[in-house]
Amino acid sequence: MTEGAWRGEGALLFGGSGFLGSAVLRAFPAMLSAGRTAPTASNRHIPVPDLRHLDALDGVPFDRVICCAGTSRHVELMSRPLEDSIASHVLPSVRLLEGLAHRRLRGFVRLSTVLLY
């Protein structure tokens, strides 16, 4: 990284234990992690067991959110009903947006796979 570059301050990432989320966290050491599973990266992690209850984030300063939460069992999901993919990818994003509606966010980025679409 270049000197003086943004290091992730003010950003919170959901899904940091997955492939993409862990890479983002390693690239931005000041970025916060949130979710059920702590990442392997050394970023500060805030346990959030359920996206319907984001109380753990009360008092945590952030104004940007990156969401990588979902499942990586894509091959398995492709052989199952569409509702399973929606439950694994779309509904968590909806819950997260609803739970953060009261926050004054500067940005929200959703990173996912083709299963989201």
MODELLER restraints for C-alpha pairs under 7 A, 6 or more apart:
rsr = mdl.restraints
at = mdl.atoms
rsr.add(forms.Gaussian(group=physical.xy_distance, feature=features.Distance(at['CA:7:A'], at['CA:28:A']), mean=4.77, stdev=0.5))
rsr.add(forms.Gaussian(group=physical.xy_distance, feature=features.Distance(at['CA:7:A'], at['CA:29:A']), mean=6.08, stdev=0.5))
rsr.add(forms.Gaussian(group=physical.xy_distance, feature=features.Distance(at['CA:7:A'], at['CA:30:A']), mean=5.48, stdev=0.5))
rsr.add(forms.Gaussian(group=physical.xy_distance, feature=features.Distance(at['CA:7:A'], at['CA:31:A']), mean=6.97, stdev=0.5))
rsr.add(forms.Gaussian(group=physical.xy_distance, feature=features.Distance(at['CA:8:A'], at['CA:28:A']), mean=4.95, stdev=0.5))
rsr.add(forms.Gaussian(group=physical.xy_distance, feature=features.Distance(at['CA:8:A'], at['CA:29:A']), mean=6.56, stdev=0.5))
rsr.add(forms.Gaussian(group=physical.xy_distance, feature=features.Distance(at['CA:8:A'], at['CA:30:A']), mean=4.84, stdev=0.5))
rsr.add(forms.Gaussian(group=physical.xy_distance, feature=features.Distance(at['CA:8:A'], at['CA:31:A']), mean=4.19, stdev=0.5))
rsr.add(forms.Gaussian(group=physical.xy_distance, feature=features.Distance(at['CA:9:A'], at['CA:30:A']), mean=5.27, stdev=0.5))
rsr.add(forms.Gaussian(group=physical.xy_distance, feature=features.Distance(at['CA:9:A'], at['CA:31:A']), mean=5.56, stdev=0.5))
rsr.add(forms.Gaussian(group=physical.xy_distance, feature=features.Distance(at['CA:10:A'], at['CA:31:A']), mean=6.89, stdev=0.5))
rsr.add(forms.Gaussian(group=physical.xy_distance, feature=features.Distance(at['CA:10:A'], at['CA:61:A']), mean=6.52, stdev=0.5))
rsr.add(forms.Gaussian(group=physical.xy_distance, feature=features.Distance(at['CA:10:A'], at['CA:62:A']), mean=4.25, stdev=0.5))
rsr.add(forms.Gaussian(group=physical.xy_distance, feature=features.Distance(at['CA:10:A'], at['CA:63:A']), mean=5.62, stdev=0.5))
rsr.add(forms.Gaussian(group=physical.xy_distance, feature=features.Distance(at['CA:10:A'], at['CA:64:A']), mean=6.26, stdev=0.5))
rsr.add(forms.Gaussian(group=physical.xy_distance, feature=features.Distance(at['CA:11:A'], at['CA:31:A']), mean=5.29, stdev=0.5))
rsr.add(forms.Gaussian(group=physical.xy_distance, feature=features.Distance(at['CA:11:A'], at['CA:32:A']), mean=6.20, stdev=0.5))
rsr.add(forms.Gaussian(group=physical.xy_distance, feature=features.Distance(at['CA:11:A'], at['CA:62:A']), mean=5.39, stdev=0.5))
rsr.add(forms.Gaussian(group=physical.xy_distance, feature=features.Distance(at['CA:11:A'], at['CA:63:A']), mean=6.22, stdev=0.5))
rsr.add(forms.Gaussian(group=physical.xy_distance, feature=features.Distance(at['CA:11:A'], at['CA:64:A']), mean=4.57, stdev=0.5))
rsr.add(forms.Gaussian(group=physical.xy_distance, feature=features.Distance(at['CA:11:A'], at['CA:65:A']), mean=5.64, stdev=0.5))
rsr.add(forms.Gaussian(group=physical.xy_distance, feature=features.Distance(at['CA:12:A'], at['CA:31:A']), mean=5.92, stdev=0.5))
rsr.add(forms.Gaussian(group=physical.xy_distance, feature=features.Distance(at['CA:12:A'], at['CA:32:A']), mean=4.64, stdev=0.5))
rsr.add(forms.Gaussian(group=physical.xy_distance, feature=features.Distance(at['CA:12:A'], at['CA:33:A']), mean=5.70, stdev=0.5))
rsr.add(forms.Gaussian(group=physical.xy_distance, feature=features.Distance(at['CA:12:A'], at['CA:34:A']), mean=6.82, stdev=0.5))
rsr.add(forms.Gaussian(group=physical.xy_distance, feature=features.Distance(at['CA:12:A'], at['CA:62:A']), mean=6.37, stdev=0.5))
rsr.add(forms.Gaussian(group=physical.xy_distance, feature=features.Distance(at['CA:12:A'], at['CA:64:A']), mean=6.23, stdev=0.5))
rsr.add(forms.Gaussian(group=physical.xy_distance, feature=features.Distance(at['CA:12:A'], at['CA:65:A']), mean=4.89, stdev=0.5))
rsr.add(forms.Gaussian(group=physical.xy_distance, feature=features.Distance(at['CA:12:A'], at['CA:66:A']), mean=6.26, stdev=0.5))
rsr.add(forms.Gaussian(group=physical.xy_distance, feature=features.Distance(at['CA:13:A'], at['CA:32:A']), mean=6.11, stdev=0.5))
rsr.add(forms.Gaussian(group=physical.xy_distance, feature=features.Distance(at['CA:13:A'], at['CA:33:A']), mean=4.90, stdev=0.5))
rsr.add(forms.Gaussian(group=physical.xy_distance, feature=features.Distance(at['CA:13:A'], at['CA:34:A']), mean=6.01, stdev=0.5))
rsr.add(forms.Gaussian(group=physical.xy_distance, feature=features.Distance(at['CA:13:A'], at['CA:65:A']), mean=5.79, stdev=0.5))
rsr.add(forms.Gaussian(group=physical.xy_distance, feature=features.Distance(at['CA:13:A'], at['CA:66:A']), mean=4.66, stdev=0.5))
rsr.add(forms.Gaussian(group=physical.xy_distance, feature=features.Distance(at['CA:13:A'], at['CA:67:A']), mean=5.75, stdev=0.5))
rsr.add(forms.Gaussian(group=physical.xy_distance, feature=features.Distance(at['CA:14:A'], at['CA:33:A']), mean=6.08, stdev=0.5))
rsr.add(forms.Gaussian(group=physical.xy_distance, feature=features.Distance(at['CA:14:A'], at['CA:34:A']), mean=5.00, stdev=0.5))
rsr.add(forms.Gaussian(group=physical.xy_distance, feature=features.Distance(at['CA:14:A'], at['CA:35:A']), mean=5.57, stdev=0.5))
rsr.add(forms.Gaussian(group=physical.xy_distance, feature=features.Distance(at['CA:14:A'], at['CA:66:A']), mean=6.32, stdev=0.5))
rsr.add(forms.Gaussian(group=physical.xy_distance, feature=features.Distance(at['CA:14:A'], at['CA:67:A']), mean=4.78, stdev=0.5))
rsr.add(forms.Gaussian(group=physical.xy_distance, feature=features.Distance(at['CA:14:A'], at['CA:68:A']), mean=5.74, stdev=0.5))
rsr.add(forms.Gaussian(group=physical.xy_distance, feature=features.Distance(at['CA:14:A'], at['CA:69:A']), mean=5.64, stdev=0.5))
rsr.add(forms.Gaussian(group=physical.xy_distance, feature=features.Distance(at['CA:15:A'], at['CA:21:A']), mean=5.61, stdev=0.5))
rsr.add(forms.Gaussian(group=physical.xy_distance, feature=features.Distance(at['CA:15:A'], at['CA:35:A']), mean=6.20, stdev=0.5))
rsr.add(forms.Gaussian(group=physical.xy_distance, feature=features.Distance(at['CA:15:A'], at['CA:67:A']), mean=6.39, stdev=0.5))
rsr.add(forms.Gaussian(group=physical.xy_distance, feature=features.Distance(at['CA:15:A'], at['CA:68:A']), mean=4.71, stdev=0.5))
rsr.add(forms.Gaussian(group=physical.xy_distance, feature=features.Distance(at['CA:15:A'], at['CA:69:A']), mean=4.08, stdev=0.5))
rsr.add(forms.Gaussian(group=physical.xy_distance, feature=features.Distance(at['CA:16:A'], at['CA:22:A']), mean=4.78, stdev=0.5))
rsr.add(forms.Gaussian(group=physical.xy_distance, feature=features.Distance(at['CA:16:A'], at['CA:25:A']), mean=6.79, stdev=0.5))
rsr.add(forms.Gaussian(group=physical.xy_distance, feature=features.Distance(at['CA:16:A'], at['CA:33:A']), mean=6.10, stdev=0.5))
rsr.add(forms.Gaussian(group=physical.xy_distance, feature=features.Distance(at['CA:16:A'], at['CA:39:A']), mean=5.16, stdev=0.5))
rsr.add(forms.Gaussian(group=physical.xy_distance, feature=features.Distance(at['CA:17:A'], at['CA:37:A']), mean=6.19, stdev=0.5))
rsr.add(forms.Gaussian(group=physical.xy_distance, feature=features.Distance(at['CA:17:A'], at['CA:38:A']), mean=6.15, stdev=0.5))
rsr.add(forms.Gaussian(group=physical.xy_distance, feature=features.Distance(at['CA:17:A'], at['CA:39:A']), mean=4.17, stdev=0.5))
rsr.add(forms.Gaussian(group=physical.xy_distance, feature=features.Distance(at['CA:17:A'], at['CA:40:A']), mean=6.59, stdev=0.5))
rsr.add(forms.Gaussian(group=physical.xy_distance, feature=features.Distance(at['CA:21:A'], at['CA:68:A']), mean=5.86, stdev=0.5))
rsr.add(forms.Gaussian(group=physical.xy_distance, feature=features.Distance(at['CA:22:A'], at['CA:39:A']), mean=6.33, stdev=0.5))
rsr.add(forms.Gaussian(group=physical.xy_distance, feature=features.Distance(at['CA:22:A'], at['CA:40:A']), mean=6.95, stdev=0.5))
rsr.add(forms.Gaussian(group=physical.xy_distance, feature=features.Distance(at['CA:22:A'], at['CA:41:A']), mean=6.27, stdev=0.5))
rsr.add(forms.Gaussian(group=physical.xy_distance, feature=features.Distance(at['CA:25:A'], at['CA:31:A']), mean=6.38, stdev=0.5))
rsr.add(forms.Gaussian(group=physical.xy_distance, feature=features.Distance(at['CA:25:A'], at['CA:41:A']), mean=6.34, stdev=0.5))
rsr.add(forms.Gaussian(group=physical.xy_distance, feature=features.Distance(at['CA:25:A'], at['CA:43:A']), mean=6.68, stdev=0.5))
rsr.add(forms.Gaussian(group=physical.xy_distance, feature=features.Distance(at['CA:26:A'], at['CA:41:A']), mean=5.73, stdev=0.5))
rsr.add(forms.Gaussian(group=physical.xy_distance, feature=features.Distance(at['CA:29:A'], at['CA:43:A']), mean=5.65, stdev=0.5))
rsr.add(forms.Gaussian(group=physical.xy_distance, feature=features.Distance(at['CA:30:A'], at['CA:43:A']), mean=6.52, stdev=0.5))
rsr.add(forms.Gaussian(group=physical.xy_distance, feature=features.Distance(at['CA:31:A'], at['CA:43:A']), mean=6.51, stdev=0.5))
rsr.add(forms.Gaussian(group=physical.xy_distance, feature=features.Distance(at['CA:32:A'], at['CA:43:A']), mean=6.01, stdev=0.5))
rsr.add(forms.Gaussian(group=physical.xy_distance, feature=features.Distance(at['CA:32:A'], at['CA:44:A']), mean=5.39, stdev=0.5))
rsr.add(forms.Gaussian(group=physical.xy_distance, feature=features.Distance(at['CA:32:A'], at['CA:45:A']), mean=6.08, stdev=0.5))
rsr.add(forms.Gaussian(group=physical.xy_distance, feature=features.Distance(at['CA:33:A'], at['CA:43:A']), mean=6.50, stdev=0.5))
rsr.add(forms.Gaussian(group=physical.xy_distance, feature=features.Distance(at['CA:33:A'], at['CA:44:A']), mean=6.08, stdev=0.5))
rsr.add(forms.Gaussian(group=physical.xy_distance, feature=features.Distance(at['CA:33:A'], at['CA:45:A']), mean=4.52, stdev=0.5))
rsr.add(forms.Gaussian(group=physical.xy_distance, feature=features.Distance(at['CA:33:A'], at['CA:46:A']), mean=6.12, stdev=0.5))
rsr.add(forms.Gaussian(group=physical.xy_distance, feature=features.Distance(at['CA:34:A'], at['CA:45:A']), mean=5.56, stdev=0.5))
rsr.add(forms.Gaussian(group=physical.xy_distance, feature=features.Distance(at['CA:34:A'], at['CA:46:A']), mean=4.73, stdev=0.5))
rsr.add(forms.Gaussian(group=physical.xy_distance, feature=features.Distance(at['CA:34:A'], at['CA:47:A']), mean=5.76, stdev=0.5))
rsr.add(forms.Gaussian(group=physical.xy_distance, feature=features.Distance(at['CA:34:A'], at['CA:48:A']), mean=6.00, stdev=0.5))
rsr.add(forms.Gaussian(group=physical.xy_distance, feature=features.Distance(at['CA:35:A'], at['CA:46:A']), mean=6.78, stdev=0.5))
rsr.add(forms.Gaussian(group=physical.xy_distance, feature=features.Distance(at['CA:35:A'], at['CA:47:A']), mean=5.35, stdev=0.5))
rsr.add(forms.Gaussian(group=physical.xy_distance, feature=features.Distance(at['CA:35:A'], at['CA:48:A']), mean=4.48, stdev=0.5))
rsr.add(forms.Gaussian(group=physical.xy_distance, feature=features.Distance(at['CA:35:A'], at['CA:49:A']), mean=6.25, stdev=0.5))
rsr.add(forms.Gaussian(group=physical.xy_distance, feature=features.Distance(at['CA:36:A'], at['CA:47:A']), mean=5.72, stdev=0.5))
rsr.add(forms.Gaussian(group=physical.xy_distance, feature=features.Distance(at['CA:36:A'], at['CA:48:A']), mean=5.31, stdev=0.5))
rsr.add(forms.Gaussian(group=physical.xy_distance, feature=features.Distance(at['CA:36:A'], at['CA:49:A']), mean=4.64, stdev=0.5))
rsr.add(forms.Gaussian(group=physical.xy_distance, feature=features.Distance(at['CA:38:A'], at['CA:45:A']), mean=6.12, stdev=0.5))
rsr.add(forms.Gaussian(group=physical.xy_distance, feature=features.Distance(at['CA:48:A'], at['CA:54:A']), mean=6.53, stdev=0.5))
rsr.add(forms.Gaussian(group=physical.xy_distance, feature=features.Distance(at['CA:48:A'], at['CA:56:A']), mean=6.27, stdev=0.5))
rsr.add(forms.Gaussian(group=physical.xy_distance, feature=features.Distance(at['CA:51:A'], at['CA:92:A']), mean=6.82, stdev=0.5))
rsr.add(forms.Gaussian(group=physical.xy_distance, feature=features.Distance(at['CA:51:A'], at['CA:95:A']), mean=5.94, stdev=0.5))
rsr.add(forms.Gaussian(group=physical.xy_distance, feature=features.Distance(at['CA:51:A'], at['CA:96:A']), mean=5.76, stdev=0.5))
rsr.add(forms.Gaussian(group=physical.xy_distance, feature=features.Distance(at['CA:52:A'], at['CA:95:A']), mean=5.93, stdev=0.5))
rsr.add(forms.Gaussian(group=physical.xy_distance, feature=features.Distance(at['CA:52:A'], at['CA:99:A']), mean=6.58, stdev=0.5))
rsr.add(forms.Gaussian(group=physical.xy_distance, feature=features.Distance(at['CA:54:A'], at['CA:99:A']), mean=6.44, stdev=0.5))
rsr.add(forms.Gaussian(group=physical.xy_distance, feature=features.Distance(at['CA:63:A'], at['CA:104:A']), mean=6.50, stdev=0.5))
rsr.add(forms.Gaussian(group=physical.xy_distance, feature=features.Distance(at['CA:63:A'], at['CA:105:A']), mean=4.44, stdev=0.5))
rsr.add(forms.Gaussian(group=physical.xy_distance, feature=features.Distance(at['CA:63:A'], at['CA:106:A']), mean=5.45, stdev=0.5))
rsr.add(forms.Gaussian(group=physical.xy_distance, feature=features.Distance(at['CA:63:A'], at['CA:107:A']), mean=6.98, stdev=0.5))
rsr.add(forms.Gaussian(group=physical.xy_distance, feature=features.Distance(at['CA:64:A'], at['CA:105:A']), mean=5.60, stdev=0.5))
rsr.add(forms.Gaussian(group=physical.xy_distance, feature=features.Distance(at['CA:64:A'], at['CA:106:A']), mean=5.59, stdev=0.5))
rsr.add(forms.Gaussian(group=physical.xy_distance, feature=features.Distance(at['CA:64:A'], at['CA:107:A']), mean=4.78, stdev=0.5))
rsr.add(forms.Gaussian(group=physical.xy_distance, feature=features.Distance(at['CA:64:A'], at['CA:108:A']), mean=5.91, stdev=0.5))
rsr.add(forms.Gaussian(group=physical.xy_distance, feature=features.Distance(at['CA:65:A'], at['CA:107:A']), mean=6.32, stdev=0.5))
rsr.add(forms.Gaussian(group=physical.xy_distance, feature=features.Distance(at['CA:65:A'], at['CA:108:A']), mean=4.82, stdev=0.5))
rsr.add(forms.Gaussian(group=physical.xy_distance, feature=features.Distance(at['CA:65:A'], at['CA:109:A']), mean=6.31, stdev=0.5))
rsr.add(forms.Gaussian(group=physical.xy_distance, feature=features.Distance(at['CA:66:A'], at['CA:108:A']), mean=5.88, stdev=0.5))
rsr.add(forms.Gaussian(group=physical.xy_distance, feature=features.Distance(at['CA:66:A'], at['CA:109:A']), mean=4.75, stdev=0.5))
rsr.add(forms.Gaussian(group=physical.xy_distance, feature=features.Distance(at['CA:66:A'], at['CA:110:A']), mean=5.97, stdev=0.5))
rsr.add(forms.Gaussian(group=physical.xy_distance, feature=features.Distance(at['CA:67:A'], at['CA:109:A']), mean=6.18, stdev=0.5))
rsr.add(forms.Gaussian(group=physical.xy_distance, feature=features.Distance(at['CA:67:A'], at['CA:110:A']), mean=4.85, stdev=0.5))
rsr.add(forms.Gaussian(group=physical.xy_distance, feature=features.Distance(at['CA:67:A'], at['CA:111:A']), mean=6.06, stdev=0.5))
rsr.add(forms.Gaussian(group=physical.xy_distance, feature=features.Distance(at['CA:68:A'], at['CA:110:A']), mean=6.37, stdev=0.5))
rsr.add(forms.Gaussian(group=physical.xy_distance, feature=features.Distance(at['CA:68:A'], at['CA:111:A']), mean=5.15, stdev=0.5))
rsr.add(forms.Gaussian(group=physical.xy_distance, feature=features.Distance(at['CA:68:A'], at['CA:112:A']), mean=6.17, stdev=0.5))
rsr.add(forms.Gaussian(group=physical.xy_distance, feature=features.Distance(at['CA:70:A'], at['CA:88:A']), mean=5.57, stdev=0.5))
rsr.add(forms.Gaussian(group=physical.xy_distance, feature=features.Distance(at['CA:70:A'], at['CA:89:A']), mean=5.09, stdev=0.5))
rsr.add(forms.Gaussian(group=physical.xy_distance, feature=features.Distance(at['CA:71:A'], at['CA:88:A']), mean=6.16, stdev=0.5))
rsr.add(forms.Gaussian(group=physical.xy_distance, feature=features.Distance(at['CA:77:A'], at['CA:84:A']), mean=6.73, stdev=0.5))
rsr.add(forms.Gaussian(group=physical.xy_distance, feature=features.Distance(at['CA:77:A'], at['CA:85:A']), mean=6.09, stdev=0.5))
rsr.add(forms.Gaussian(group=physical.xy_distance, feature=features.Distance(at['CA:85:A'], at['CA:115:A']), mean=6.37, stdev=0.5))
rsr.add(forms.Gaussian(group=physical.xy_distance, feature=features.Distance(at['CA:89:A'], at['CA:116:A']), mean=5.79, stdev=0.5))
rsr.add(forms.Gaussian(group=physical.xy_distance, feature=features.Distance(at['CA:90:A'], at['CA:116:A']), mean=6.18, stdev=0.5))
